[in-house]
Amino acid sequence: MIAPTAGAALLAAAGWQSIYATQAAIGLALLVVVMFRFAESATIAPSARLVPAAVIDSYRRVLTHPVSLPYILVGAAGGATVFAYVTGASLFFVGAVGLSPEQFGLIFSACSASVMAGAFLDGQLGRRGISSACMLATGLTLSSAASVVLLAMTLTGWMPTVPVTALLMAVALGFGLSVPNVVSATMQHFPDIAGAVSAAAGSIQLIAGAMSSGLVAACFDGRTALSTTAVMAASALLALVLYFMVARPADRRLQLQTIERLMRAGSMPKSTAS
């Protein structure tokens, strides 16, 4: 939340080079602290050595699983939505609208706070018995609806700063609400290789984000937010379609197969399965 404002202050005080110098210094300090002040608390089993065959097999299991892979793709499309905003917002607000870096920093911070608020709301609703599927669907729908409205506003040429910022915050809120449930659904079938699942999901999301960011930058016309809102709307709608048409049906099929297998094995009464 504070990074954009801090970056704007550094830019004004010492130029853009100071931003990268500060990042390098903080990164080095974190590395030193982690290396010398933190110890490994997990017990590594001898059978879980990081041999190439075991690593490759872990990734194969994740990327061929009928449920985990669709959820990874849902998360990647959702991430592409956010990356499109991250790239295009500065191009539009600073380059086209003419806001100062300090003003844009406040907008960016507000959207970051919205992601945090969405994740916090997800936890609170989960404690009250709201299902993960409901929160995931709500988050994806909110991001998609706000992105489509932004695209419509861009096409009509009506882009006042305050409503646009509010809609961007709605996209961020939906992302914060949905992403914890995407991660949970992706990992629930592989508790033994959670690291591989996280690495695969994160890599694919970053690739999707890099593609959406590059597309936004390449198509920016210097005057409007069309490239940003178009890529955001397409990515958000893709995440929504992948969830309802691919990931959710695959999850239900696997649950039914598990129930049927338990019933055949005599481990579950029919009344419980129904």
ABEGO torsion letter per residue (X at the ends): XAAAAAAAAAAAAAEAAAAAAAAAAAAAAAAAAAAAABBBABBBBAAABBBAAAAAAAAAAAAABAAAAAAAAAAAAAAAAAAAAAAAAAAAAAAAAGBBAAAAAAAAAAAAAAAAAAAAAAAAAAAAGBBAAAAAAAAAAAAAAAAAAAAAAAAAGBBBAAAAAAAAAAAAAAAAAAAAAAAAAAAAABAAAAAAAAAAAAAAAAAAAAAAAAAAAAABAGABAAAAAAAAAAAAAAAAAAAAAAAAAAAAAAAAAAAAAAAAAGABBAAAAX
